[in-house]
Amino acid sequence: MAKTVPSGPDYIRDHDRVRLITRGGHDWSKRFPWIVEAALKNRTQQFVIDGEAVVLGVDGVSDFNALHSRKHDHEVQLYTFDVLAMGGDDLRDLPLHLRKTELDRLLARCADGIFVAPFETGDIAPISFRPPAGWGWRGGSPSTGTSRTVEGGRSTGSR
């Protein structure tokens, strides 16, 4: 593990300074004050986290149009996925599950404005790609509901 914080445009907090850098290299710290305030309340003085700026609708689902309208900049929160550096240490060479653990610790008592995306370990493919009950799908293809599965697993309703 390196002992220096990565230099470059993705730095989020260095003591009393917070920068929110977009993928395109723009600093949007003034645009999203709630994220900046939450980062400044964190006890850890130096960290770099990766995430997505979101505006949550009343249903708790991110609202892309609200984010881009600029009418809700004061409501924008950071949905975090990864911690890249913390306390002066470059964490990028650590396995993802360890970085996720560090991210959870970093943001455990974080003020509203920054939250951690859920992370599943293990093989989640079987449940991730299973269609919801009631869709009438068999073997990954839609079923008409009147079709039947024939030998070899093929449905008569899907061609």
Disulfide bonds with the S-S distance in Angstrom:
none
